[in-house]
Structures are given as structure tokens and as C-alpha cells.
Amino acid sequence: SPVRLLAFAGSLRAGSYNRRLIPVLVEGARAAGAEVTLIELRDYPLPIYDGDIEAEGMPEQARRLQALLAEHDGLLISTPEYNGSMPALVKNTLDWISRPLADGRSGTALFADKVAGIVSASPGPLGGLRSLLVLRDALAKLGLIVVPQQVAVGQAADKLIDFGQLNDERQRDAVHRVAAAVVRHLKVYQGAPA
Ligand code: FNR
């Protein structure tokens, strides 16, 4: 069966560089043979995690994201960097998904043994590199395997001129290699006896 990946950018704004970058990662994964579902977090609006809200009933959007993750083998994420870390949007999304499922099973288990590929974009010179370190660690704590390849696209205003348009051939190839590594890892897993 083909490798199935869930992809999103960690930004909501229309002109987001990360929303422009994520299609490049998706393109690399599709070229490597994966089936990719690209979602917009804007379509899954969630409050900041609040245990009282959860006690009244999990938000429908959180349930939808849990169901989506359950149907996929891994994640592709393009994240902004806010003050040296990942945006609250990304962490909040991961936190809601990690909560127990409707049938009482662990939400964290949804992430277990899945494989992730991460990239970032920023108008600054470092391209959000520090956010990748934080996101990598957060994903690892959830049980995902994050491939060692990663790309931080700096000077994004000059390089990411439109959706899927990364104006730097070497970096475009590097983003494609991140996706290819995710697919390769998953193929090895899926081919291996349990
Ligand atoms: C930023 N930005 C930023 N950039 C960066 O390279 N390192 C950083 O630490 C920060 N910190 C930061 C904090 C906050 C609160 C905001 C709003 C922004 C700038 C950031 O990279 C820029 O706004 C990007 O355009 C955000 O990504 P999207 O929305 O273009 O995908």
C-alpha cells in the first residue's frame, strides 16, 4: 500500500511563506510515490487548549484532526519561527491531537512510529532554523521519527514568491530530499515484519 502523509503549514495568514513552502515538500513526497493530504489549519480552528473545554466535550475540529492522523503514516510540516520557537498554533494543534480519543484510546499513540519531515521559512537570514530544533524535539516526544534532513528557507520574501514556487534550485532539491527521506523510511518500516 502506498505511503500516506498528512501535510500542513504552521501559519494561518494568506501571504504566509510557510503556506507557500509546504507545496514544495508535498511535491517531493508525491514524486517519491506517497499519497499526500494537504490541509489548511485555518479549516480546523481550535481554541487554546483548555481542560475545561475538553471536559465539556472535545472540539469537533480536534476529533477531525485525530481521525486524519489515524489515516496517515506520517507528517509533513512547514513551520514559522516565533521568538526562536514554533508558533503556538503548531504546538496547540499537536496538543489537541494528543488528547484521548472518543473510545478512550491514547491520542499520543496516534503519533507512535509515524515519520515526519520538517521545513521552515522566515524572512530572516536563518530561515526559522531554531523553530525546527524545537519542533523536532516536540515531535520526537510524541513518538514520531523525524528524518535528519531538514531545510530552513531564509530571505523568504525573495525566494518564496508564490505557492510551491521556491526560487532557489538547491534548496528546492533539499526540500524534495526531506520528503523523499520520509517516504524511504516508511517504505523500509512497512516492508519489515512487525
Ligand atoms: C516572528 N518572526 C520571526 N522570524 C524569525 O526568523 N525568528 C524569530 O524568532 C521570529 N519571531 C517572531 C515572533 C512573532 C510573534 C512573529 C509574529 C514573527 C517573523 C516571522 O518569521 C514572519 O512573520 C514569518 O513571515 C512568519 O511565517 P509565515 O506566516 O510567513 O509563514
Boltz pocket constraint, residues with backbone or C-beta under 6 A from the ligand:
constraints:
  - pocket:
      binder: B
      contacts: [[A, 10], [A, 11], [A, 12], [A, 13], [A, 15], [A, 16], [A, 17], [A, 18], [A, 19], [A, 79], [A, 80], [A, 81], [A, 82], [A, 83], [A, 84], [A, 85], [A, 121], [A, 122], [A, 123], [A, 124], [A, 125], [A, 126], [A, 127], [A, 128]]
      max_distance: 6.0
